[in-house]
Amino acid sequence: MLAGQTCHLGHHFVTSGLSRIVLGVLISGHFWFGHLSVGESLFMAFDTNTTDPSYWLNWRFLISALCVLGLVIFSLYLIWKNEGRKKSGDETSDCEQVPVGVLYKDELWKTCLKDIHPVWLLLYRIIALCVLLTLIIGNTVADGPRIFYFYTQWTFALTTIYFGLAASFSFYGFCHDGACHSKTTSQNSDVEQVSSGVPKIGGSQDADSLENSSNRGEVHVREIAGFMGYLFQVMFQIAAGAVLLTDVVYWLVLYLIFTPKDKKLDFFTVCMHTVNVLIFGDAALNCMRFPMFRIAYFSMWTSTFVVCQWIIHVFIFIPWPYPFMDLSPPWSPIWYVAVGILQVPCYGFFALIVKLKHILLSRSFPDSYQVLR
């Protein structure tokens, strides 16, 4: 009798709408995440049905959404207030005061010291591109395109694209500066020939005019970067902050708190959270400035990831990529606020490293230092 009732209840459960939802979730979850690495699948929160309107129509989501919205509005204000070209024109001389938001074209490929040839920066960027591109392709082949469900792969892909553009700009600058250097050397040679070969009587004016024009050329006009140049610098600053945020959250939160002690991390999981620090090497060599107001782009990058996750989970019942993104616990808004605040020290730490580099190099190598203050 009891066995018959149990079978009847089991049959009723299988045919119920709830069981169909659970079965569909299991199938869809396997489809999306069945091939993810152990290190990534450990952190996915998979509990409450996110397609239920009650999951979103509550005070927890309201507070979290207001925090993200406030961050986006503040970021847009910073961009509106500080970003943009110099209003007086697209060219400035070395003696003019440069606004913090201005980027010169030659800053994209020059090194921080004149004694370091730009070819070394080019080689570093090519090597970094090859390493990052190999890892992201290998991770995609091993675990499928589902890896881009995670913020880590978003950031790693962005860093890879950055080094691709960086290598292109460095190659362009290497060719451009080489041609300009040859032209300048030829002009200086002509000046020396005129000044030494022409007698002072009757020919002094021509020689003096050439020498004066050569001296005036020392204060040259610098071309301001175009759209791609600004996009390149913004990508550099987003990647810098996002790399630190990714590694800090992973190693200090996810790994220490949520990872079982008996679980071993796979090769790609470790690489995704260590090799991305190649961005520090580029920062050590290049001469780009690191204005603090561009933390706004970093915040927009993180906010975009959060909003995309919310939109996905409204329509699809799949695990959250990280357990602290689950909005069902009453403390979930605290996690969102904490991650938002954590962006400031992550970006600020990188900005501090760049600032210390400028201070150290400007004092140790004043004649070779070529980064704008």
KAPEGI-V70299 format. One record per residue. PSI is psi in radians with two decimals (999 if undefined). OMEGA is omega as a letter, one per 40 degrees, with the letter a starting at -180 (none if undefined). D_CENTER is the distance of its C-alpha to the mean C-alpha in whole Angstrom. Layout:
psi = [PSI,PSI]
omega = [OMEGA,OMEGA]
d_center = [D_CENTER,D_CENTER]
This chain:
psi = [-0.89,-0.68,-0.67,-0.71,-0.67,-0.74,-0.68,-0.75,-0.70,-0.73,-0.68,-0.68,-0.73,-0.64,-0.07,2.84,-0.60,-0.74,-0.63,-0.65,-0.82,-0.74,-0.73,-0.66,-0.75,-0.73,-0.83,-0.66,-0.68,-0.63,-0.73,-0.63,0.18,-0.43,0.22,2.67,2.80,-0.72,-0.55,-0.72,-0.26,-0.50,0.07,2.12,2.27,1.46,-1.44,2.54,1.96,-0.20,-0.14,2.22,-0.56,-0.37,-0.53,-0.50,1.27,3.00,-0.46,-0.84,-0.62,-0.82,-0.76,-0.74,-0.69,-0.65,-0.80,-0.74,-0.76,-0.66,-0.71,-0.77,-0.76,-0.67,-0.77,-0.63,-0.76,-0.73,-0.78,-0.63,-0.59,-0.41,2.77,2.94,2.94,2.23,-0.43,-0.20,-3.09,0.08,2.50,2.76,2.91,-0.47,-0.18,2.64,2.26,2.18,2.70,-0.47,-0.01,2.42,2.18,2.62,-0.70,-0.19,-0.27,-0.41,-0.18,2.70,2.92,-0.36,2.45,-0.49,-0.30,1.97,2.44,-0.33,-0.50,-0.68,-0.67,-0.81,-0.73,-0.75,-0.63,-0.76,-0.78,-0.71,-0.78,-0.74,-0.87,-0.74,-0.68,-0.74,-0.75,-0.61,-0.77,-0.70,-0.66,-0.71,-0.71,-0.74,-0.05,2.96,-0.10,-0.25,-0.43,0.16,-0.22,2.59,-0.57,-0.84,-0.54,-0.90,-0.72,-0.71,-0.72,-0.75,-0.67,-0.78,-0.69,-0.84,-0.49,-0.83,-0.67,-0.76,-0.66,-0.79,-0.69,-0.69,-0.75,-0.79,-0.64,-0.77,-0.73,-0.84,-0.57,-0.73,-0.72,-0.67,-0.71,-0.70,-0.74,-0.70,-0.70,-0.71,-0.74,-0.63,-0.69,-0.70,-0.74,-0.67,-0.73,-0.80,-0.50,-0.46,-0.36,2.30,2.68,-0.59,2.07,-0.36,0.07,-0.56,-0.73,-0.75,-0.76,-0.66,-0.68,-0.70,-0.71,-0.68,-0.61,-0.70,-0.65,-0.46,-0.28,-0.59,1.50,2.81,2.26,2.37,2.35,2.46,2.69,-2.84,-0.79,-0.58,-0.79,-0.70,-0.69,-0.80,-0.68,-0.72,-0.69,-0.76,-0.56,-0.82,-0.66,-0.85,-0.70,-0.60,-0.81,-0.74,-0.76,-0.85,-0.68,-0.84,-0.70,-0.96,-0.57,-0.33,-1.10,-0.80,-0.76,-0.58,-0.78,-0.20,2.17,2.56,-0.46,0.05,2.38,2.41,2.51,3.03,-0.85,-0.60,-0.75,-0.76,-0.69,-0.40,0.28,-0.82,-0.38,-0.23,0.04,-0.34,-0.45,-0.68,-0.70,-0.70,-0.56,-0.50,-0.65,3.00,0.32,2.50,2.97,1.24,2.43,-0.50,-0.30,0.12,-0.34,-0.69,-0.65,-0.77,-0.67,-0.65,-0.85,-0.71,-0.63,-0.73,-0.77,-0.81,-0.70,-0.71,-0.69,-0.78,-0.75,-0.77,-0.30,-0.64,-0.39,2.31,1.59,2.87,2.65,2.54,-0.52,2.45,-0.53,-0.11,-0.23,2.21,0.04,-0.63,2.62,-0.36,0.12,-0.68,-0.50,-0.68,-0.75,-0.74,-0.71,-0.77,-0.65,-0.74,-0.61,-0.38,-0.57,-0.93,-0.54,-0.86,-0.70,-0.61,-0.74,-0.73,-0.62,-0.70,-0.78,-0.69,-0.78,-0.63,-0.78,-0.75,-0.80,-0.82,-0.63,-0.51,-0.61,-0.59,1.17,-0.54,-0.42,-0.29,2.30,0.53,2.39,2.45,999]
omega = [i,i,i,i,i,i,i,i,i,i,i,i,a,a,a,i,i,a,i,i,a,i,i,i,i,i,a,i,i,i,a,a,a,a,i,i,a,a,a,a,a,a,a,i,a,a,a,i,a,i,i,a,a,i,a,a,i,a,a,i,a,i,a,i,i,i,i,i,i,i,i,a,i,i,i,i,i,i,a,a,a,a,i,a,i,a,a,i,a,i,i,i,a,a,a,i,a,i,a,a,a,i,i,a,a,i,a,a,i,i,a,i,i,a,i,a,i,i,i,i,i,a,i,a,i,i,i,i,a,a,a,a,i,a,a,i,i,i,i,i,a,a,i,a,i,i,a,i,a,i,i,a,i,a,a,i,i,i,i,i,i,a,i,i,a,i,i,i,i,i,i,a,i,i,a,a,i,i,i,i,i,a,i,i,i,i,i,i,i,a,i,i,a,a,a,a,a,i,a,a,i,a,a,a,i,a,a,a,i,i,a,i,i,i,i,a,i,i,a,i,a,a,i,a,i,a,a,i,i,i,i,i,i,i,i,a,i,a,a,i,a,i,i,i,i,a,i,a,a,a,a,a,a,a,a,a,a,a,i,a,a,a,i,a,a,a,a,i,i,a,a,a,i,a,a,i,i,i,i,i,i,i,i,a,a,a,i,i,a,a,a,a,a,i,i,i,i,i,i,i,i,i,i,i,a,a,i,i,i,a,i,a,i,a,a,i,i,a,i,a,i,a,a,i,i,a,a,i,a,a,a,i,i,i,a,i,a,i,i,i,a,i,a,i,i,i,a,i,i,i,i,i,i,i,i,i,i,a,a,a,a,i,a,a,a,a,a,a,a,i,i,i,none]
d_center = [65,62,60,61,59,56,56,57,54,52,53,52,48,48,49,47,44,42,43,42,38,38,39,36,33,34,34,31,29,31,30,26,26,29,27,24,24,25,23,21,24,25,23,24,26,29,31,32,33,30,32,34,34,35,32,30,33,33,32,29,27,29,27,24,24,25,22,19,21,22,18,17,20,19,16,18,20,18,17,20,22,19,18,19,22,24,27,30,29,26,28,28,30,29,32,30,28,24,23,19,18,19,17,20,20,21,18,16,18,20,20,20,24,27,28,25,25,22,23,22,18,19,20,18,15,17,18,14,14,17,17,13,15,18,17,15,18,21,19,20,23,24,23,23,20,20,18,15,17,15,11,11,11,9,6,8,9,6,6,9,9,8,10,13,13,13,16,17,17,18,21,22,22,24,27,27,27,30,32,32,33,36,37,37,39,41,42,42,45,47,47,48,51,52,52,54,56,57,60,60,63,62,58,57,55,53,52,51,49,47,46,45,43,41,41,40,37,36,34,32,30,27,25,22,19,19,17,15,15,13,11,10,9,8,5,5,6,3,1,5,6,6,7,10,10,11,13,15,16,17,19,20,21,21,22,25,26,26,26,30,31,33,30,28,25,24,23,19,19,19,17,14,14,15,14,10,11,12,9,12,14,12,12,16,17,15,17,14,15,13,14,14,15,11,11,12,9,7,11,11,9,10,14,13,13,16,18,18,19,22,23,23,25,27,29,28,29,27,26,23,20,20,23,22,21,25,27,30,31,32,29,26,25,25,22,20,21,20,17,16,18,16,12,14,15,12,10,14,14,12,13,17,16,15,18,20,20,21,24,25,25,26,29,30,29,30,31,29,26,24,21,22,23]
